[in-house]
Amino acid sequence: MTDTSPEIAAMVHARLMARSGAERFRMGVEMFEAARRMALASLPAGLDETERRRRLFERLYGQPQPMIE
């Protein structure tokens, strides 16, 4: 479901695709980093680094982090 008209959606898509691949990649990296910072800010204070990383993984990917041996 969207409240964006097809004409506006097409205009936004055209402007995005007019950017270089490097620019679009950078935009994606910046959006992911912003989401990562927001997720980290929502975690309880005082967690050790391992627990913070585990909870961040679950928050971003919706499943427990696989155990690495």
NORBELWO-V960757 format. One record per pair of residues at least 12 apart in sequence whose ideal C-beta (glycine too) atoms are under 10 Angstrom apart, sorted by the first residue. I is the first residue (numbers start at 0). J is the second residue. D is the distance in whole Angstrom. If there is no record, write none. Layout:
# NORBELWO-V960757
I	J	D
I	J	D
This chain:
# NORBELWO-V960757
31	59	9
34	58	9
34	59	7
35	55	7
35	58	9
35	59	7
37	58	9
38	54	8
38	55	6
38	56	10
38	57	10
38	58	5
38	59	6
39	51	7
39	52	10
39	54	9
39	55	6
39	58	9
41	54	9
41	55	10
41	58	8
42	54	5
42	55	7
42	58	8
52	64	8
